[in-house]
């Protein structure tokens, strides 16, 4: 069961709305908190200012009826509240001997002077600190200022009230307006981002739809590339990938077709001769058996080459180790003499040890030697050599055969490609896999294989490899295969008859 997840378009819009919502909510709540803290400071400042006004009034004011200084605290507070009216959302009242006496004129959000518990609390307060009080209309900031007059033994107090939550109503209204406008902005931004994300992701959806239409038999789908942005680069990269896949599939089909054709031929020969053996076993038995063995050997070589080509893509294809180029080249030259009567020679040997797979490189050189034998005649010269040049190891096999035409020098390393330059009269049992194996071995070493015209005519096949961890001791020149690197700078060219 495939678990469906949100589309890229939905995720983009969701993240944009989340970020935009956070960008709107954080300042809104931050401003609200700052407003509230600033309002609390203003309320405290106003209450302290009212207390200072009361003290100043007590020092300078007199009783309007007698003209004398006030003799009771209650009369002083009554006169003060008549003269000094509280600000909006504030109220004053006096407490005398534990009961509410007078209150400031004007409306108040709540009549706390009528609440016995509040009055009792104010009567018990012993200092002038500003405190909090919960009321039916929200939190209230209050302060109590005791008043003591000479000769007046009554417990008189002025209660200063500021209804803080009522003060916050305007700020909260502004906060709600900000939130409402923010929600509207979120809706508009969500719609806009949905449209923008759709336009931006349209090429990606086209990539997905094109990929769904692609099958093994139809790789012709391509994406239109418009502009030069990242999406256009993605479309171009996708088209390049389709080109590579198309080439790989075409090569694979051609490979399978040619392998099937090459294997079908020896199978047909085997079957035909087996049928002939039944008709006349006495006269044709020996000749037919030789043909069958030859075809079976040819099939075995085909299968072995195909398996080696398949293994070339595996990480364990190479077993790297230190190998001396002198011994490697001389050993290959000695082994190659069994391939045919040619004038075998070691042209040049780099007396250096490098890091490579000696077995695979030997296999590649032997394949090049066999290829040279197949395109030369008896008595022609074939030379094998190596050289260390600019941090590269060059290994080559050169012959004096007909050479390779320039138009065939690139294609000759492809599977099943045969340039048709074999010596007339010589049977060619190959199917065009040998040089492909040489190329795979070279590429597995991060190197290359190429063919060029030899200096004396003919072809010179070169394996160009990076010289990994070289240890140079000297250079041998045109050395006999059996010398094994014992001499240096010797030029020996000896004829070696094939055994």
Beta strands, then each sheet from edge to edge (+ up, - down):
strand 1: 90-96
strand 2: 99-103
strand 3: 131-135
strand 4: 138-147
strand 5: 156-162
strand 6: 321-324
strand 7: 343-346
strand 8: 348-356
strand 9: 381-389
strand 10: 392-399
strand 11: 448-453
strand 12: 459-466
strand 13: 471-477
sheet 1: 2+ 1- 5+ 4- 3+
sheet 2: 6+ 8- 13+
sheet 3: 7+ 9+ 10- 12+ 11-
end
